[in-house]
Amino acid sequence: MRKRTLPLLLTGTLVPFFGHAETVDFMTQVKPLLEGACLHCHHAEKAEGEYRMDTKELAFAGGENYAKETIIPKDPEASPVYWMTTEPADSADLMPPKKPLSVEQQEILKVWIAEGANWPDGVTLEEKPRIDFKNNILPLLSKGGPFKPEEQKMLRLWVEQGAVWPKDFKLGGDSQAAAGPADNLELVKVIRENIVATSKEKSEAEMKDYTSEIPKTGVKFDMVAIKGGDFMMGSPAEEKGRVDDEGPQHKVKVAPFWMGKFEVTWNMYEPFMITGVARNKDGSPENIPADAKPVDIVSSPTTPYTEMSFGMGTDGFPAICMTEHAASKFCQWLSAQTGHYYRLPTEAEWEYACRAGTNTPFSCPEDQLADFAVLDPEQVRVGYEKVGTKKPNPWGLYDMHGNVMEWCLDQYLDKGYAGREGVTENPIAIPTTLYPRIARGGSWYDPAEELRSARRIPSNENWKVQDPQLPKSIWYHTDAHWLGFRIVRPLEIPETPKMHELWNLGRIGG
């Protein structure tokens, strides 16, 4: 079957957004544009410059740093909502400041205001993710359909926001080839080919614990072989400290994998985070030679704007404060140079490994928890400890309880595991929004009940309140001093599209 192409998927939908608009519809053109480009900074909880745009009255009224009228019907040139989008890239007045509108999107606002700025009574705007062509849409179009529901939603949002397509870009054509290497599906294909050629283990019987070395830095790390099996995921109703989202308990079957013996340390992570390479906002290098190695093409964090260990130590200590996206791209960076496929664990893999064959709240006797976990029962601890300072769980994994909380791949669902019946194999809740995602294990900052094997923590945008960037960085959670991750390596190597998807889940909805 031929892959569905963009014209077939979106026939009749793109036309209104290209060229000069003759007339503009608020509900189908203006509303989606404002929700994606403006509401992130101008809604009830944030209101940059004391200006909100979620209702007609507030949007027209202006704010502290704006004119008394921001939308002046029939006069777009005098309306800040329009003219500020047309300012030069280096202007302090440019809005949105980091992701300027395209000429076509500016034209939609201009024509809408010139026609009288009609905003139907009672219509309230809701913040929607701003869809970026390079990071969100190009990977989908490169692999083709059929598209999953969450992918269809992303494409629909992109179209509603104006279907911005880079000038002169041709999908699969000369422009793409001329652009040279990039962190995209083609790069993942090259990385996967090397992984398939390098990974020797073909069966669970061949899996053994091993120590590996990061070629680019010489830093060593240890992996523990975890046999496949099944377990009861979640907590029983009578467990002390239990939260409703930890149920219902259900049987899960997990395929074999290796897991990091320790949490990822600064020794491993910092060379990925600080590279000395000029980078775009999405972490891609500003200049990529045509003969660049795959590891040098993978997107890495932009330069941090503060000391990210916050004085708690780096040598032998767990890396912290990264977003799920940053953790996943580290896994891609590591895979590109080691010849093994690494990623974040699913929530099921994490709990299976944490329990290590136990069915109690902790993988150790509760009265001995302090011997196995770095925690803070008295609310006096001021930071983490070096990895491996406590005893390991029955499968030889350290710090599964406490020290730092650990990212998982899954979307957090507040209804817990509702809908899972019988035996569920290798479950994962593929994210469709940036928040909330799952973190597990509790941390040095938490009391014992937060460290239970079944405890689930939803991520929150407040984890980056101190982030000075606008929009907030895709790489750093400056207020999550207790958040880190560990890596897994599944025995089964996925196909290229799935590998690409799981390394880039951190950008969905962002």
C-alpha positions in Angstrom: 0.0 0.0 0.0 1.3 3.5 -0.8 2.0 5.8 2.1 -0.6 8.5 2.4 1.0 11.8 1.3 0.3 15.3 2.7 -2.0 16.4 -0.2 -4.2 13.3 0.2 -4.4 13.7 4.0 -5.1 17.4 4.0 -6.8 18.1 0.6 -8.9 21.2 0.8 -7.6 22.3 4.2 -4.3 24.0 3.4 -5.6 26.4 0.8 -7.0 29.1 3.1 -3.6 29.6 4.8 -1.4 30.4 1.8 -1.1 33.6 -0.1 -3.0 36.8 1.0 -6.2 36.1 2.8 -9.2 37.8 1.4 -11.4 37.2 4.4 -10.7 35.5 7.7 -12.9 33.3 10.0 -12.3 33.7 13.7 -13.2 30.2 14.8 -11.2 28.3 12.2 -8.2 30.6 11.6 -7.7 33.2 14.3 -8.7 31.3 17.4 -6.3 28.3 16.7 -3.5 30.8 16.0 -3.9 32.7 19.2 -4.3 29.6 21.2 -1.1 28.1 19.9 1.1 31.2 19.7 -0.1 33.6 22.4 -2.0 31.8 25.2 1.2 30.2 26.6 2.2 33.5 28.0 -1.2 35.3 28.3 -3.6 33.2 30.3 -5.2 33.3 33.7 -2.2 31.7 35.6 0.6 33.5 33.8 -0.5 36.8 32.2 2.9 38.2 31.0 2.8 42.0 31.2 -0.5 41.7 33.1 -2.1 40.9 29.8 -4.5 38.1 29.2 -6.0 36.9 25.9 -8.3 34.1 26.9 -11.5 36.2 26.7 -12.6 38.9 24.2 -12.9 41.6 26.9 -9.4 40.9 28.3 -7.7 40.6 24.9 -9.1 43.9 23.7 -8.4 45.7 27.0 -4.6 45.5 27.0 -2.2 45.2 30.0 0.5 46.8 32.1 3.2 46.7 29.4 0.8 47.3 26.5 -1.4 50.1 25.1 -4.9 50.5 26.7 -6.3 48.9 23.5 -4.3 46.0 22.0 -6.9 45.2 19.3 -8.4 48.1 17.5 -11.0 47.0 15.0 -10.3 48.1 11.4 -6.9 49.4 12.3 -4.3 46.6 12.3 -1.3 48.9 12.1 -2.3 50.6 15.4 -3.1 47.2 17.1 -0.2 45.7 19.1 -1.6 42.2 18.6 -0.7 42.6 14.9 2.2 45.1 14.6 4.2 43.4 17.3 4.3 40.2 15.3 5.9 42.1 12.4 8.9 43.5 14.3 12.5 42.6 13.4 13.9 39.5 15.0 16.2 41.5 17.3 13.4 43.8 18.5 12.4 43.6 22.2 8.8 44.1 21.0 8.6 41.1 18.8 5.8 38.7 19.7 6.0 35.8 20.1 9.6 36.5 21.1 11.2 33.1 20.3 8.9 31.6 17.6 7.8 34.5 15.4 4.7 34.1 13.2 5.1 33.4 9.6 4.1 36.0 7.0 1.0 34.1 6.3 0.0 34.0 10.0 0.7 37.7 10.3 -1.6 38.3 7.3 -4.4 36.3 9.0 -4.3 38.7 12.1 -4.0 41.7 9.9 -7.1 40.9 7.7 -9.1 39.8 10.8 -8.5 43.1 12.5 -9.0 45.1 9.3 -12.4 43.4 8.8 -13.5 44.5 12.3 -11.9 42.0 14.6 -15.0 39.9 15.0 -14.8 37.7 18.1 -18.1 35.9 18.8 -19.6 36.5 22.2 -18.9 33.8 24.8 -16.0 32.3 23.0 -13.1 31.6 25.4 -9.6 30.6 24.2 -7.7 27.6 25.6 -4.0 27.1 25.5 -2.9 24.6 22.8 0.6 23.4 22.0 2.5 25.4 19.4 3.2 22.9 16.6 6.7 23.1 15.1 7.2 21.8 11.5 10.8 20.5 12.0 10.2 18.8 15.4 6.6 17.7 15.3 5.4 17.4 11.7 8.4 16.5 9.5 9.0 13.1 11.3 5.4 12.2 10.7 5.4 13.1 7.0 8.8 11.4 6.5 7.4 8.0 7.8 4.0 8.5 6.2 0.6 7.1 7.3 -1.6 5.6 8.5 -1.3 8.0 11.4 -2.2 7.2 15.0 -4.9 9.3 16.7 -2.4 11.4 18.6 -0.5 12.0 15.3 -3.7 13.0 13.6 -4.3 15.4 16.4 -0.9 17.0 16.0 -1.4 17.3 12.2 -4.8 18.8 12.8 -3.4 21.4 15.2 -0.6 22.2 12.7 -3.2 22.9 10.0 -5.4 24.9 12.3 -2.4 27.1 13.3 -1.6 27.9 9.7 0.2 24.8 8.3 3.5 26.7 8.4 5.9 25.0 5.9 9.5 26.3 5.5 10.0 28.3 2.4 11.3 26.2 -0.6 11.2 23.0 1.5 10.3 19.9 -0.5 9.5 16.7 1.4 12.0 14.1 0.1 13.2 16.5 -2.6 16.3 18.5 -3.4 15.9 21.0 -0.6 15.9 18.2 2.0 19.0 16.6 0.5 20.7 19.9 0.3 20.0 20.5 4.0 22.5 17.8 4.9 22.5 15.6 7.9 19.9 16.3 10.6 18.5 14.8 13.8 15.5 13.1 12.1 14.2 9.7 11.0 17.1 9.2 8.5 19.6 9.7 11.3 17.8 7.1 13.5 17.9 4.7 10.6 21.7 5.0 10.4 22.0 4.6 14.2 19.7 1.5 14.2 21.7 -0.1 11.4 24.8 0.1 13.6 22.9 -1.2 16.6 21.7 -4.2 14.7 25.2 -4.9 13.5 26.8 -4.5 16.9 24.3 -6.0 19.4 25.2 -9.7 19.6 22.7 -11.0 22.1 19.7 -12.7 20.4 18.0 -14.5 23.3 17.4 -14.0 27.0 19.8 -16.9 27.7 22.7 -14.8 26.2 22.0 -11.8 28.4 24.6 -11.0 31.1 25.5 -8.1 33.3 28.1 -5.9 31.7 30.2 -2.8 32.0 30.4 -0.4 29.0 32.4 2.7 28.2 31.1 5.9 26.5 33.5 6.2 23.5 33.3 10.0 23.4 34.4 10.4 27.0 35.7 7.2 28.4 33.2 7.2 31.3 32.2 3.7 32.3 28.7 2.6 33.3 27.2 -0.7 34.5 24.1 -2.6 33.1 22.2 -5.3 34.9 20.4 -8.1 32.9 16.8 -8.4 33.9 14.9 -11.5 32.8 11.4 -11.2 31.4 8.5 -12.2 33.5 5.2 -11.1 35.0 4.2 -9.3 38.2 1.3 -7.6 39.9 1.6 -3.9 39.0 0.2 -1.3 41.3 -0.6 -1.5 45.0 -3.2 -3.4 47.0 -6.0 -1.3 48.5 -4.7 -1.9 52.1 -1.2 -0.7 51.5 -0.2 2.2 53.8 0.2 5.5 52.0 -1.6 4.2 48.9 -2.9 6.7 46.3 -5.9 5.8 44.1 -3.9 6.2 40.9 -1.8 3.1 41.9 -4.7 0.8 41.0 -6.4 -1.3 40.1 -3.7 -3.9 40.6 -3.3 -6.0 37.5 -0.9 -8.6 36.1 1.7 -7.3 33.6 4.1 -9.3 31.5 7.5 -7.7 30.8 10.0 -8.6 28.1 13.7 -8.9 29.0 15.9 -5.9 29.2 19.0 -4.5 30.8 18.8 -1.6 33.3 21.4 0.8 34.6 22.9 -0.5 37.8 22.9 3.1 39.0 21.1 6.3 38.2 22.8 8.3 35.4 25.5 10.4 36.9 26.8 13.8 36.1 30.0 12.1 34.8 27.9 10.4 32.1 25.5 13.3 31.5 27.5 16.5 31.6 29.5 15.9 28.4 26.2 15.5 26.6 24.8 18.7 28.3 27.8 20.9 27.8 29.3 20.5 24.4 30.8 23.9 23.4 28.8 23.7 20.2 26.6 26.6 19.0 23.1 25.2 19.0 19.6 26.2 17.8 16.8 26.4 20.4 15.9 22.8 19.6 19.4 21.7 20.4 20.5 21.0 16.8 24.0 22.2 16.0 24.0 25.5 14.0 26.5 24.0 11.6 26.7 20.3 10.7 29.4 19.1 8.3 28.2 16.7 5.6 30.6 14.0 7.0 29.5 14.5 10.6 29.3 11.3 12.7 25.8 10.4 14.0 26.7 11.2 17.6 27.6 14.7 16.6 24.2 15.3 14.9 22.0 14.2 17.8 20.4 17.3 19.4 21.9 18.2 22.8 20.9 20.8 25.4 21.5 24.4 24.8 24.0 25.9 27.3 22.6 25.9 30.8 22.0 29.3 32.4 23.0 28.2 35.9 25.1 25.6 37.6 22.7 22.6 37.3 23.8 20.6 40.3 23.0 23.6 42.5 26.1 23.0 44.6 25.1 19.5 45.6 28.1 17.9 43.8 28.8 16.3 40.5 31.5 13.6 40.6 29.7 10.4 41.2 26.4 12.1 42.0 23.2 11.6 40.0 22.4 14.1 37.2 19.3 16.2 37.9 16.9 18.8 36.6 16.6 17.6 33.0 13.3 17.4 31.2 12.1 14.0 29.9 13.1 15.2 26.4 16.7 15.8 27.6 16.9 12.4 29.2 15.6 10.7 26.1 18.0 12.6 23.8 20.8 11.5 26.1 19.7 7.9 25.4 19.9 8.6 21.7 23.3 10.2 22.0 24.6 7.2 24.0 23.1 4.8 21.5 24.7 6.6 18.5 28.2 5.9 19.8 27.9 2.6 21.7 26.1 0.5 19.2 23.4 -0.5 21.7 19.8 0.8 21.9 19.2 2.7 25.1 16.0 4.5 26.2 14.1 5.5 29.3 12.2 2.7 31.0 8.4 2.3 30.6 6.5 2.6 33.9 5.9 -1.1 33.9 9.6 -2.0 33.3 10.6 0.4 36.1 8.2 -1.0 38.7 9.1 -4.6 37.7 12.8 -3.9 38.2 12.2 -2.0 41.4 10.1 -4.8 43.0 12.7 -7.3 41.9 10.3 -10.2 42.7 8.8 -8.7 45.8 5.2 -7.8 46.4 5.6 -5.6 49.5 5.6 -1.7 49.6 9.4 -1.8 49.3 11.9 -4.3 47.9 13.5 -4.5 51.3 12.0 -4.8 54.8 10.3 -1.5 55.7 12.2 -1.2 59.0 15.5 -1.4 57.1 14.6 1.1 54.4 17.3 3.6 55.6 19.9 1.0 54.7 18.6 0.8 51.1 17.4 4.3 50.3 18.5 8.0 50.5 15.4 9.7 51.9 14.3 12.5 54.2 11.9 11.2 56.9 12.7 14.2 59.2 12.7 16.9 56.5 16.3 17.9 57.3 18.2 16.5 54.3 19.7 19.2 52.0 20.8 17.2 48.9 21.4 13.9 47.2 24.2 11.4 47.8 26.6 9.7 45.4 25.0 6.7 43.6 25.4 3.3 45.2 26.0 4.5 48.7 23.2 2.3 50.0 22.4 -1.4 49.6 21.1 -2.7 46.3 17.7 -4.4 45.7 17.5 -8.2 45.2 18.4 -7.8 41.5 21.4 -5.7 42.1 20.0 -2.3 41.3 20.9 0.6 43.5 18.8 3.6 44.6 15.6 2.4 43.1 14.1 3.8 46.3 15.1 7.4 46.9 18.2 9.5 46.0 16.6 11.0 42.9 13.2 10.4 41.3 13.5 8.8 37.9 11.8 9.6 34.6 9.7 7.0 32.8 8.3 7.2 29.2 4.6 7.1 30.1 1.9 9.7 30.2 0.5 10.0 33.7 -3.2 9.0 33.7 -5.1 10.1 36.8 -7.4 7.2 36.5 -4.5 4.9 37.1 -4.6 1.6 35.3 -8.4 1.5 34.5 -9.1 -0.5 31.4 -6.3 -3.0 31.8 -7.8 -6.5 32.2 -6.2 -9.9 32.1 -2.5 -10.0 31.4 -1.1 -6.9 29.8 2.1 -7.3 27.8 4.7 -4.5 27.9 2.2 -1.7 28.5 3.0 1.9 27.8 0.8 5.0 27.9 2.2 6.9 24.9 2.1 10.6 25.8 -0.1 13.0 23.9 0.6 16.1 26.0 3.7 17.5 27.6 2.3 17.4 31.1 1.9 15.3 33.1 4.4 12.5 32.6 5.5 9.8 35.0 8.4 9.9 37.5 9.1 7.0 39.9 11.1 6.0 43.0 10.9 9.1 45.3 14.0 11.1 46.2 16.3 12.4 48.9 13.7 15.1 49.5 10.8 12.7 50.3 9.6 10.7 53.3 9.3 6.9 53.1 5.7 6.6 51.8 6.8 8.5 48.6 9.5 5.9 47.9 7.1 2.9 47.6 7.5 0.6 44.6 4.0 1.5 43.3 4.2 5.3 43.9 3.6 7.4 40.8 4.5 11.1 40.5 3.0 13.3 37.7 5.3 15.9 36.2 4.3 19.5 36.5 5.3 22.7 34.6 6.0 24.3 38.0 9.2 22.2 37.9 10.7 25.0 35.8 9.3 28.1 37.4 12.8 29.7 37.7 13.6 29.1 34.1 14.3 32.6 32.6 13.8 31.6 29.0 10.7 32.5 27.1 9.3 30.2 26.1 10.6 27.8 28.8 13.5 25.6 27.9 12.8 22.2 26.4 15.9 20.9 28.2 15.9 22.0 31.9 13.6 21.7 34.9 15.4 24.2 37.2 13.1 23.6 40.2 13.3 19.8 40.1 16.5 19.3 42.2 15.3 15.8 43.1 14.6 14.5 39.5 17.0 12.3 37.4 16.8 9.1 35.4 18.3 5.7 34.6 18.5 3.9 31.3 17.3 0.6 30.0 18.3 -1.5 27.0 15.6 -3.8 25.7 16.7 -7.1 24.3 14.4 -6.7 21.3 15.6 -3.9 19.0 12.5 -1.9 17.7 12.1 -0.8 14.1 13.3 2.7 13.1 10.0 4.6 13.4 9.3 3.2 16.9 12.9 4.0 18.0 12.5 7.5 16.7 9.2 8.0 18.4 10.4 6.9 21.8 13.5 9.1 21.7 11.3 12.1 20.9 8.2 11.7 23.1 9.5 14.5 25.3 8.6 17.1 22.6 5.0 15.9 22.0 2.7 18.7 23.1 5.6 21.0 23.8 
